[in-house]
Amino acid sequence: KHRDSRRPASWRNPKITMSKDKAIEDLTQLIDILQEVEGDPKGLRATFEDLAKTESDCSSAKRGGDLGFFGRKKMQPAFEKASFSLKVGELSDIVETSSGVHVILRLG
């Protein structure tokens, strides 16, 4: 999340003041870490879960970033489009929505 997000607050931080550019910069660094283990599906998932637990502002952080299964029209359009365009086990680039910036690992 960043200060221009739809709701600039989270379970980690009641008032998010980070700029969008800084949020993208930080997320890019996390994606770099994930890409180091991208060839190892179990390692990628474990690393994603660990990073989500410590870095994500989403309530799914407690579940290692797992949003569970969801169908179409359940998420914001950009997030949905990115999610359904990924193959199982594939990592997204940065996805921007009104809720913030995201990286997605498709599990199922």
N, CA, C and O atoms as a printed pandas DataFrame, in Angstrom:
     atom_number atom_name residue_name chain_id  residue_number  x_coord  y_coord  z_coord
0              1         N          LYS        A               1    0.835   -1.183    0.000
1              2        CA          LYS        A               1    0.000    0.000    0.000
2              3         C          LYS        A               1    0.875    1.239    0.000
3              4         O          LYS        A               1    2.063    1.191    0.318
4              5         N          HIS        A               2    0.264    2.328   -0.359
5              6        CA          HIS        A               2    0.950    3.613   -0.330
6              7         C          HIS        A               2   -0.067    4.679    0.079
7              8         O          HIS        A               2   -1.261    4.402    0.187
8              9         N          ARG        A               3    0.409    5.872    0.300
9             10        CA          ARG        A               3   -0.470    6.917    0.846
10            11         C          ARG        A               3   -1.627    7.299   -0.076
11            12         O          ARG        A               3   -2.617    7.869    0.384
12            13         N          ASP        A               4   -1.515    6.993   -1.368
13            14        CA          ASP        A               4   -2.599    7.298   -2.297
14            15         C          ASP        A               4   -3.518    6.106   -2.551
15            16         O          ASP        A               4   -4.392    6.168   -3.416
16            17         N          SER        A               5   -3.323    5.028   -1.804
17            18        CA          SER        A               5   -4.186    3.853   -1.918
18            19         C          SER        A               5   -5.598    4.216   -1.470
19            20         O          SER        A               5   -5.812    5.208   -0.772
20            21         N          ARG        A               6   -6.538    3.404   -1.880
21            22        CA          ARG        A               6   -7.940    3.620   -1.524
22            23         C          ARG        A               6   -8.121    3.724   -0.013
23            24         O          ARG        A               6   -8.886    4.565    0.461
24            25         N          ARG        A               7   -7.438    2.893    0.735
25            26        CA          ARG        A               7   -7.489    2.924    2.200
26            27         C          ARG        A               7   -6.058    2.837    2.718
27            28         O          ARG        A               7   -5.560    1.732    2.933
28            29         N          PRO        A               8   -5.379    3.964    2.926
29            30        CA          PRO        A               8   -3.963    3.948    3.309
30            31         C          PRO        A               8   -3.731    3.591    4.780
31            32         O          PRO        A               8   -3.175    4.374    5.551
32            33         N          ALA        A               9   -4.171    2.396    5.139
33            34        CA          ALA        A               9   -3.969    1.863    6.483
34            35         C          ALA        A               9   -3.975    0.345    6.360
35            36         O          ALA        A               9   -4.513   -0.211    5.402
36            37         N          SER        A              10   -3.372   -0.315    7.339
37            38        CA          SER        A              10   -3.348   -1.771    7.301
38            39         C          SER        A              10   -3.211   -2.321    8.706
39            40         O          SER        A              10   -3.131   -1.574    9.681
40            41         N          TRP        A              11   -3.185   -3.652    8.791
41            42        CA          TRP        A              11   -2.985   -4.314   10.081
42            43         C          TRP        A              11   -1.606   -3.984   10.650
43            44         O          TRP        A              11   -1.413   -4.006   11.865
44            45         N          ARG        A              12   -0.649   -3.678    9.775
45            46        CA          ARG        A              12    0.715   -3.359   10.211
46            47         C          ARG        A              12    0.899   -1.902   10.559
47            48         O          ARG        A              12    1.708   -1.554   11.419
48            49         N          ASN        A              13    0.149   -1.055    9.892
49            50        CA          ASN        A              13    0.386    0.380    9.992
50            51         C          ASN        A              13   -0.934    1.132    9.898
51            52         O          ASN        A              13   -1.571    1.115    8.844
52            53         N          PRO        A              14   -1.358    1.785   10.962
53            54        CA          PRO        A              14   -2.650    2.473   10.943
54            55         C          PRO        A              14   -2.695    3.685   10.005
55            56         O          PRO        A              14   -3.775    4.126    9.610
56            57         N          LYS        A              15   -1.520    4.222    9.652
57            58        CA          LYS        A              15   -1.481    5.354    8.724
58            59         C          LYS        A              15   -0.275    5.194    7.810
59            60         O          LYS        A              15    0.863    5.415    8.225
60            61         N          ILE        A              16   -0.525    4.817    6.587
61            62        CA          ILE        A              16    0.552    4.606    5.620
62            63         C          ILE        A              16    0.886    5.934    4.954
63            64         O          ILE        A              16    0.019    6.599    4.388
64            65         N          THR        A              17    2.161    6.305    5.033
65            66        CA          THR        A              17    2.614    7.584    4.475
66            67         C          THR        A              17    3.582    7.400    3.313
67            68         O          THR        A              17    4.021    8.381    2.712
68            69         N          MET        A              18    3.917    6.153    2.991
69            70        CA          MET        A              18    4.863    5.862    1.917
70            71         C          MET        A              18    4.297    6.291    0.562
71            72         O          MET        A              18    3.111    6.104    0.290
72            73         N          SER        A              19    5.152    6.864   -0.280
73            74        CA          SER        A              19    4.716    7.261   -1.623
74            75         C          SER        A              19    4.536    6.033   -2.502
75            76         O          SER        A              19    5.059    4.961   -2.199
76            77         N          LYS        A              20    3.809    6.191   -3.574
77            78        CA          LYS        A              20    3.610    5.104   -4.528
78            79         C          LYS        A              20    4.950    4.679   -5.123
79            80         O          LYS        A              20    5.210    3.486   -5.275
80            81         N          ASP        A              21    5.797    5.646   -5.459
81            82        CA          ASP        A              21    7.107    5.323   -6.024
82            83         C          ASP        A              21    7.943    4.493   -5.052
83            84         O          ASP        A              21    8.610    3.545   -5.468
84            85         N          LYS        A              22    7.918    4.833   -3.779
85            86        CA          LYS        A              22    8.667    4.076   -2.774
86            87         C          LYS        A              22    8.080    2.676   -2.615
87            88         O          LYS        A              22    8.825    1.707   -2.469
88            89         N          ALA        A              23    6.761    2.561   -2.641
89            90        CA          ALA        A              23    6.113    1.245   -2.541
90            91         C          ALA        A              23    6.529    0.365   -3.718
91            92         O          ALA        A              23    6.798   -0.823   -3.539
92            93         N          ILE        A              24    6.582    0.935   -4.905
93            94        CA          ILE        A              24    7.011    0.184   -6.092
94            95         C          ILE        A              24    8.480   -0.210   -5.963
95            96         O          ILE        A              24    8.859   -1.332   -6.299
96            97         N          GLU        A              25    9.297    0.708   -5.481
97            98        CA          GLU        A              25   10.721    0.409   -5.286
98            99         C          GLU        A              25   10.901   -0.751   -4.301
99           100         O          GLU        A              25   11.671   -1.677   -4.557
100          101         N          ASP        A              26   10.190   -0.693   -3.182
101          102        CA          ASP        A              26   10.284   -1.759   -2.181
102          103         C          ASP        A              26    9.783   -3.090   -2.741
103          104         O          ASP        A              26   10.393   -4.134   -2.509
104          105         N          LEU        A              27    8.677   -3.052   -3.471
105          106        CA          LEU        A              27    8.126   -4.275   -4.041
106          107         C          LEU        A              27    9.066   -4.854   -5.100
107          108         O          LEU        A              27    9.186   -6.073   -5.221
108          109         N          THR        A              28    9.719   -4.003   -5.852
109          110        CA          THR        A              28   10.694   -4.458   -6.846
110          111         C          THR        A              28   11.826   -5.226   -6.166
111          112         O          THR        A              28   12.286   -6.243   -6.685
112          113         N          GLN        A              29   12.271   -4.750   -5.020
113          114        CA          GLN        A              29   13.321   -5.450   -4.276
114          115         C          GLN        A              29   12.833   -6.821   -3.800
115          116         O          GLN        A              29   13.599   -7.785   -3.809
116          117         N          LEU        A              30   11.586   -6.914   -3.391
117          118        CA          LEU        A              30   11.028   -8.198   -2.966
118          119         C          LEU        A              30   10.897   -9.152   -4.154
119          120         O          LEU        A              30   11.153  -10.349   -4.024
120          121         N          ILE        A              31   10.501   -8.622   -5.301
121          122        CA          ILE        A              31   10.405   -9.451   -6.503
122          123         C          ILE        A              31   11.782   -9.982   -6.882
123          124         O          ILE        A              31   11.898  -11.126   -7.320
124          125         N          ASP        A              32   12.825   -9.175   -6.722
125          126        CA          ASP        A              32   14.188   -9.632   -6.988
126          127         C          ASP        A              32   14.540  -10.838   -6.116
127          128         O          ASP        A              32   15.148  -11.796   -6.591
128          129         N          ILE        A              33   14.159  -10.788   -4.851
129          130        CA          ILE        A              33   14.397  -11.909   -3.931
130          131         C          ILE        A              33   13.635  -13.140   -4.412
131          132         O          ILE        A              33   14.180  -14.244   -4.434
132          133         N          LEU        A              34   12.386  -12.951   -4.794
133          134        CA          LEU        A              34   11.558  -14.069   -5.262
134          135         C          LEU        A              34   12.116  -14.675   -6.548
135          136         O          LEU        A              34   12.094  -15.893   -6.722
136          137         N          GLN        A              35   12.608  -13.839   -7.433
137          138        CA          GLN        A              35   13.135  -14.343   -8.701
138          139         C          GLN        A              35   14.393  -15.187   -8.505
139          140         O          GLN        A              35   14.712  -16.024   -9.350
140          141         N          GLU        A              36   15.102  -14.980   -7.413
141          142        CA          GLU        A              36   16.291  -15.789   -7.122
142          143         C          GLU        A              36   15.934  -17.257   -6.891
143          144         O          GLU        A              36   16.765  -18.137   -7.118
144          145         N          VAL        A              37   14.717  -17.528   -6.447
145          146        CA          VAL        A              37   14.290  -18.910   -6.165
146          147         C          VAL        A              37   13.177  -19.372   -7.110
147          148         O          VAL        A              37   12.544  -20.401   -6.877
148          149         N          GLU        A              38   12.948  -18.609   -8.167
149          150        CA          GLU        A              38   11.839  -18.895   -9.075
150          151         C          GLU        A              38   11.919  -20.284   -9.718
151          152         O          GLU        A              38   10.887  -20.859  -10.064
152          153         N          GLY        A              39   13.130  -20.830   -9.882
153          154        CA          GLY        A              39   13.285  -22.155  -10.488
154          155         C          GLY        A              39   12.935  -23.304   -9.557
155          156         O          GLY        A              39   12.879  -24.456   -9.987
156          157         N          ASP        A              40   12.701  -23.006   -8.292
157          158        CA          ASP        A              40   12.375  -24.009   -7.277
158          159         C          ASP        A              40   10.970  -23.726   -6.756
159          160         O          ASP        A              40   10.798  -22.876   -5.883
160          161         N          PRO        A              41    9.952  -24.432   -7.281
161          162        CA          PRO        A              41    8.559  -24.124   -6.892
162          163         C          PRO        A              41    8.314  -24.118   -5.378
163          164         O          PRO        A              41    7.622  -23.236   -4.870
164          165         N          LYS        A              42    8.871  -25.087   -4.661
165          166        CA          LYS        A              42    8.666  -25.122   -3.203
166          167         C          LYS        A              42    9.388  -23.959   -2.529
167          168         O          LYS        A              42    8.863  -23.351   -1.596
168          169         N          GLY        A              43   10.590  -23.656   -3.004
169          170        CA          GLY        A              43   11.339  -22.530   -2.455
170          171         C          GLY        A              43   10.668  -21.206   -2.743
171          172         O          GLY        A              43   10.649  -20.313   -1.896
172          173         N          LEU        A              44   10.110  -21.078   -3.956
173          174        CA          LEU        A              44    9.397  -19.852   -4.326
174          175         C          LEU        A              44    8.196  -19.643   -3.425
175          176         O          LEU        A              44    7.979  -18.549   -2.905
176          177         N          ARG        A              45    7.422  -20.697   -3.245
177          178        CA          ARG        A              45    6.237  -20.571   -2.395
178          179         C          ARG        A              45    6.623  -20.238   -0.953
179          180         O          ARG        A              45    6.006  -19.376   -0.327
180          181         N          ALA        A              46    7.638  -20.919   -0.429
181          182        CA          ALA        A              46    8.062  -20.672    0.953
182          183         C          ALA        A              46    8.581  -19.243    1.116
183          184         O          ALA        A              46    8.275  -18.581    2.108
184          185         N          THR        A              47    9.354  -18.774    0.161
185          186        CA          THR        A              47    9.889  -17.418    0.224
186          187         C          THR        A              47    8.767  -16.397    0.109
187          188         O          THR        A              47    8.752  -15.404    0.837
188          189         N          PHE        A              48    7.821  -16.636   -0.810
189          190        CA          PHE        A              48    6.672  -15.750   -0.969
190          191         C          PHE        A              48    5.904  -15.660    0.351
191          192         O          PHE        A              48    5.565  -14.566    0.802
192          193         N          GLU        A              49    5.633  -16.806    0.963
193          194        CA          GLU        A              49    4.885  -16.826    2.220
194          195         C          GLU        A              49    5.629  -16.071    3.314
195          196         O          GLU        A              49    5.030  -15.294    4.058
196          197         N          ASP        A              50    6.935  -16.300    3.410
197          198        CA          ASP        A              50    7.723  -15.609    4.436
198          199         C          ASP        A              50    7.706  -14.099    4.233
199          200         O          ASP        A              50    7.517  -13.342    5.185
200          201         N          LEU        A              51    7.903  -13.663    2.991
201          202        CA          LEU        A              51    7.892  -12.227    2.710
202          203         C          LEU        A              51    6.513  -11.622    2.937
203          204         O          LEU        A              51    6.397  -10.515    3.462
204          205         N          ALA        A              52    5.475  -12.339    2.545
205          206        CA          ALA        A              52    4.113  -11.828    2.739
206          207         C          ALA        A              52    3.822  -11.620    4.231
207          208         O          ALA        A              52    3.204  -10.627    4.616
208          209         N          LYS        A              53    4.263  -12.547    5.048
209          210        CA          LYS        A              53    4.007  -12.451    6.492
210          211         C          LYS        A              53    4.655  -11.227    7.120
211          212         O          LYS        A              53    4.136  -10.674    8.091
212          213         N          THR        A              54    5.791  -10.801    6.566
213          214        CA          THR        A              54    6.503   -9.673    7.172
214          215         C          THR        A              54    6.327   -8.360    6.422
215          216         O          THR        A              54    6.469   -7.291    7.015
216          217         N          GLU        A              55    6.021   -8.423    5.126
217          218        CA          GLU        A              55    6.028   -7.210    4.307
218          219         C          GLU        A              55    4.659   -6.769    3.788
219          220         O          GLU        A              55    4.477   -5.601    3.443
220          221         N          SER        A              56    3.701   -7.685    3.731
221          222        CA          SER        A              56    2.403   -7.358    3.140
222          223         C          SER        A              56    1.527   -6.551    4.087
223          224         O          SER        A              56    1.515   -6.784    5.296
224          225         N          ASP        A              57    0.798   -5.604    3.522
225          226        CA          ASP        A              57   -0.186   -4.846    4.290
226          227         C          ASP        A              57   -1.573   -5.464    4.178
227          228         O          ASP        A              57   -2.515   -4.991    4.814
228          229         N          CYS        A              58   -1.705   -6.498    3.388
229          230        CA          CYS        A              58   -2.992   -7.186    3.200
230          231         C          CYS        A              58   -3.271   -8.083    4.403
231          232         O          CYS        A              58   -2.344   -8.625    5.005
232          233         N          SER        A              59   -4.522   -8.238    4.746
233          234        CA          SER        A              59   -4.870   -9.125    5.865
234          235         C          SER        A              59   -4.484  -10.571    5.564
235          236         O          SER        A              59   -4.396  -11.382    6.486
236          237         N          SER        A              60   -4.251  -10.912    4.300
237          238        CA          SER        A              60   -3.827  -12.267    3.935
238          239         C          SER        A              60   -2.392  -12.547    4.382
239          240         O          SER        A              60   -1.936  -13.687    4.293
240          241         N          ALA        A              61   -1.683  -11.542    4.853
241          242        CA          ALA        A              61   -0.300  -11.731    5.317
242          243         C          ALA        A              61   -0.224  -12.823    6.370
243          244         O          ALA        A              61    0.744  -13.583    6.410
244          245         N          LYS        A              62   -1.233  -12.906    7.217
245          246        CA          LYS        A              62   -1.254  -13.915    8.286
246          247         C          LYS        A              62   -1.291  -15.326    7.715
247          248         O          LYS        A              62   -0.930  -16.287    8.394
248          249         N          ARG        A              63   -1.732  -15.448    6.457
249          250        CA          ARG        A              63   -1.805  -16.750    5.777
250          251         C          ARG        A              63   -0.714  -16.855    4.707
251          252         O          ARG        A              63   -0.849  -17.619    3.751
252          253         N          GLY        A              64    0.347  -16.099    4.870
253          254        CA          GLY        A              64    1.432  -16.131    3.905
254          255         C          GLY        A              64    1.055  -15.551    2.561
255          256         O          GLY        A              64    1.626  -15.919    1.534
256          257         N          GLY        A              65    0.081  -14.633    2.568
257          258        CA          GLY        A              65   -0.351  -13.980    1.339
258          259         C          GLY        A              65   -1.395  -14.756    0.565
259          260         O          GLY        A              65   -1.796  -14.342   -0.522
260          261         N          ASP        A              66   -1.843  -15.881    1.112
261          262        CA          ASP        A              66   -2.805  -16.733    0.401
262          263         C          ASP        A              66   -4.212  -16.137    0.478
263          264         O          ASP        A              66   -4.787  -16.009    1.559
264          265         N          LEU        A              67   -4.751  -15.778   -0.684
265          266        CA          LEU        A              67   -6.106  -15.227   -0.755
266          267         C          LEU        A              67   -7.153  -16.319   -0.910
267          268         O          LEU        A              67   -8.351  -16.035   -0.890
268          269         N          GLY        A              68   -6.721  -17.551   -1.063
269          270        CA          GLY        A              68   -7.647  -18.646   -1.305
270          271         C          GLY        A              68   -8.129  -18.597   -2.746
271          272         O          GLY        A              68   -7.722  -17.732   -3.522
272          273         N          PHE        A              69   -8.995  -19.528   -3.091
273          274        CA          PHE        A              69   -9.532  -19.545   -4.445
274          275         C          PHE        A              69  -10.580  -18.454   -4.594
275          276         O          PHE        A              69  -11.378  -18.220   -3.686
276          277         N          PHE        A              70  -10.575  -17.795   -5.732
277          278        CA          PHE        A              70  -11.595  -16.786   -6.010
278          279         C          PHE        A              70  -11.926  -16.841   -7.490
279          280         O          PHE        A              70  -11.093  -17.191   -8.326
280          281         N          GLY        A              71  -13.156  -16.487   -7.784
281          282        CA          GLY        A              71  -13.614  -16.490   -9.167
282          283         C          GLY        A              71  -13.535  -15.110   -9.778
283          284         O          GLY        A              71  -13.070  -14.151   -9.162
284          285         N          ARG        A              72  -13.994  -15.043  -10.982
285          286        CA          ARG        A              72  -14.011  -13.753  -11.684
286          287         C          ARG        A              72  -15.003  -12.811  -11.004
287          288         O          ARG        A              72  -15.970  -13.236  -10.371
288          289         N          LYS        A              73  -14.729  -11.524  -11.158
289          290        CA          LYS        A              73  -15.556  -10.441  -10.597
290          291         C          LYS        A              73  -15.472  -10.365   -9.073
291          292         O          LYS        A              73  -16.310   -9.722   -8.440
292          293         N          LYS        A              74  -14.467  -11.014   -8.477
293          294        CA          LYS        A              74  -14.312  -10.980   -7.020
294          295         C          LYS        A              74  -13.194  -10.044   -6.580
295          296         O          LYS        A              74  -13.137   -9.651   -5.415
296          297         N          MET        A              75  -12.310   -9.687   -7.497
297          298        CA          MET        A              75  -11.175   -8.822   -7.188
298          299         C          MET        A              75  -11.226   -7.603   -8.105
299          300         O          MET        A              75  -12.007   -7.565   -9.055
300          301         N          GLN        A              76  -10.397   -6.620   -7.818
301          302        CA          GLN        A              76  -10.329   -5.451   -8.685
302          303         C          GLN        A              76   -9.870   -5.893  -10.077
303          304         O          GLN        A              76   -9.079   -6.829  -10.194
304          305         N          PRO        A              77  -10.354   -5.232  -11.128
305          306        CA          PRO        A              77  -10.093   -5.692  -12.496
306          307         C          PRO        A              77   -8.627   -5.962  -12.835
307          308         O          PRO        A              77   -8.328   -6.998  -13.429
308          309         N          ALA        A              78   -7.716   -5.079  -12.482
309          310        CA          ALA        A              78   -6.298   -5.292  -12.815
310          311         C          ALA        A              78   -5.742   -6.508  -12.082
311          312         O          ALA        A              78   -4.947   -7.264  -12.639
312          313         N          PHE        A              79   -6.158   -6.694  -10.843
313          314        CA          PHE        A              79   -5.697   -7.834  -10.048
314          315         C          PHE        A              79   -6.253   -9.126  -10.632
315          316         O          PHE        A              79   -5.535  -10.117  -10.766
316          317         N          GLU        A              80   -7.525   -9.107  -10.976
317          318        CA          GLU        A              80   -8.163  -10.285  -11.577
318          319         C          GLU        A              80   -7.502  -10.653  -12.903
319          320         O          GLU        A              80   -7.191  -11.819  -13.149
320          321         N          LYS        A              81   -7.293   -9.662  -13.745
321          322        CA          LYS        A              81   -6.687   -9.909  -15.057
322          323         C          LYS        A              81   -5.301  -10.536  -14.893
323          324         O          LYS        A              81   -4.971  -11.513  -15.565
324          325         N          ALA        A              82   -4.498   -9.970  -13.997
325          326        CA          ALA        A              82   -3.157  -10.513  -13.770
326          327         C          ALA        A              82   -3.228  -11.925  -13.191
327          328         O          ALA        A              82   -2.488  -12.808  -13.624
328          329         N          SER        A              83   -4.101  -12.140  -12.227
329          330        CA          SER        A              83   -4.216  -13.449  -11.580
330          331         C          SER        A              83   -4.568  -14.546  -12.573
331          332         O          SER        A              83   -3.938  -15.603  -12.593
332          333         N          PHE        A              84   -5.576  -14.289  -13.394
333          334        CA          PHE        A              84   -6.049  -15.318  -14.312
334          335         C          PHE        A              84   -5.175  -15.465  -15.554
335          336         O          PHE        A              84   -5.336  -16.422  -16.312
336          337         N          SER        A              85   -4.256  -14.532  -15.770
337          338        CA          SER        A              85   -3.346  -14.671  -16.906
338          339         C          SER        A              85   -2.086  -15.464  -16.533
339          340         O          SER        A              85   -1.332  -15.889  -17.409
340          341         N          LEU        A              86   -1.863  -15.661  -15.228
341          342        CA          LEU        A              86   -0.695  -16.417  -14.772
342          343         C          LEU        A              86   -0.943  -17.920  -14.868
343          344         O          LEU        A              86   -2.071  -18.389  -14.718
344          345         N          LYS        A              87    0.124  -18.660  -15.118
345          346        CA          LYS        A              87    0.073  -20.119  -15.023
346          347         C          LYS        A              87    0.285  -20.487  -13.559
347          348         O          LYS        A              87    0.840  -19.694  -12.798
348          349         N          VAL        A              88   -0.144  -21.668  -13.160
349          350        CA          VAL        A              88    0.073  -22.128  -11.793
350          351         C          VAL        A              88    1.580  -22.146  -11.522
351          352         O          VAL        A              88    2.360  -22.680  -12.311
352          353         N          GLY        A              89    1.969  -21.558  -10.402
353          354        CA          GLY        A              89    3.371  -21.488  -10.019
354          355         C          GLY        A              89    4.106  -20.286  -10.577
355          356         O          GLY        A              89    5.296  -20.106  -10.317
356          357         N          GLU        A              90    3.400  -19.456  -11.351
357          358        CA          GLU        A              90    4.027  -18.293  -11.975
358          359         C          GLU        A              90    3.861  -17.051  -11.105
359          360         O          GLU        A              90    2.849  -16.871  -10.428
360          361         N          LEU        A              91    4.886  -16.199  -11.145
361          362        CA          LEU        A              91    4.934  -14.959  -10.380
362          363         C          LEU        A              91    4.614  -13.789  -11.307
363          364         O          LEU        A              91    5.100  -13.739  -12.437
364          365         N          SER        A              92    3.807  -12.861  -10.837
365          366        CA          SER        A              92    3.449  -11.696  -11.652
366          367         C          SER        A              92    4.519  -10.620  -11.572
367          368         O          SER        A              92    5.408  -10.663  -10.721
368          369         N          ASP        A              93    4.417   -9.669  -12.466
369          370        CA          ASP        A              93    5.131   -8.407  -12.322
370          371         C          ASP        A              93    4.322   -7.582  -11.319
371          372         O          ASP        A              93    3.373   -8.092  -10.725
372          373         N          ILE        A              94    4.683   -6.335  -11.130
373          374        CA          ILE        A              94    3.925   -5.459  -10.244
374          375         C          ILE        A              94    2.549   -5.190  -10.843
375          376         O          ILE        A              94    2.423   -4.848  -12.019
376          377         N          VAL        A              95    1.529   -5.349  -10.016
377          378        CA          VAL        A              95    0.140   -5.102  -10.408
378          379         C          VAL        A              95   -0.339   -3.906   -9.591
379          380         O          VAL        A              95   -0.263   -3.913   -8.362
380          381         N          GLU        A              96   -0.831   -2.883  -10.281
381          382        CA          GLU        A              96   -1.319   -1.689   -9.593
382          383         C          GLU        A              96   -2.848   -1.687   -9.568
383          384         O          GLU        A              96   -3.500   -1.898  -10.590
384          385         N          THR        A              97   -3.405   -1.444   -8.375
385          386        CA          THR        A              97   -4.849   -1.287   -8.218
386          387         C          THR        A              97   -5.086   -0.078   -7.317
387          388         O          THR        A              97   -4.136    0.540   -6.836
388          389         N          SER        A              98   -6.334    0.250   -7.094
389          390        CA          SER        A              98   -6.632    1.364   -6.183
390          391         C          SER        A              98   -6.279    1.017   -4.737
391          392         O          SER        A              98   -6.199    1.905   -3.888
392          393         N          SER        A              99   -6.069   -0.260   -4.456
393          394        CA          SER        A              99   -5.672   -0.678   -3.107
394          395         C          SER        A              99   -4.173   -0.607   -2.875
395          396         O          SER        A              99   -3.719   -0.677   -1.733
396          397         N          GLY        A             100   -3.400   -0.469   -3.945
397          398        CA          GLY        A             100   -1.952   -0.393   -3.795
398          399         C          GLY        A             100   -1.243   -1.130   -4.925
399          400         O          GLY        A             100   -1.765   -1.273   -6.031
400          401         N          VAL        A             101   -0.036   -1.590   -4.609
401          402        CA          VAL        A             101    0.762   -2.349   -5.577
402          403         C          VAL        A             101    0.949   -3.760   -5.038
403          404         O          VAL        A             101    1.079   -3.973   -3.832
404          405         N          HIS        A             102    0.960   -4.714   -5.957
405          406        CA          HIS        A             102    0.927   -6.118   -5.547
406          407         C          HIS        A             102    1.865   -6.953   -6.405
407          408         O          HIS        A             102    2.207   -6.572   -7.525
408          409         N          VAL        A             103    2.278   -8.097   -5.864
409          410        CA          VAL        A             103    2.891   -9.161   -6.645
410          411         C          VAL        A             103    2.056  -10.406   -6.341
411          412         O          VAL        A             103    1.655  -10.635   -5.199
412          413         N          ILE        A             104    1.805  -11.196   -7.365
413          414        CA          ILE        A             104    0.919  -12.360   -7.231
414          415         C          ILE        A             104    1.696  -13.614   -7.582
415          416         O          ILE        A             104    2.433  -13.655   -8.567
416          417         N          LEU        A             105    1.517  -14.648   -6.749
417          418        CA          LEU        A             105    2.014  -15.984   -7.060
418          419         C          LEU        A             105    0.783  -16.861   -7.201
419          420         O          LEU        A             105    0.055  -17.079   -6.233
420          421         N          ARG        A             106    0.552  -17.364   -8.403
421          422        CA          ARG        A             106   -0.642  -18.197   -8.619
422          423         C          ARG        A             106   -0.373  -19.615   -8.134
423          424         O          ARG        A             106    0.590  -20.259   -8.551
424          425         N          LEU        A             107   -1.233  -20.086   -7.253
425          426        CA          LEU        A             107   -1.084  -21.410   -6.666
426          427         C          LEU        A             107   -2.037  -22.444   -7.251
427          428         O          LEU        A             107   -1.738  -23.638   -7.244
428          429         N          GLY        A             108   -3.159  -22.005   -7.748
429          430        CA          GLY        A             108   -4.121  -22.977   -8.254
430          431         C          GLY        A             108   -4.991  -22.385   -9.327
431          432         O          GLY        A             108   -5.861  -23.071   -9.865
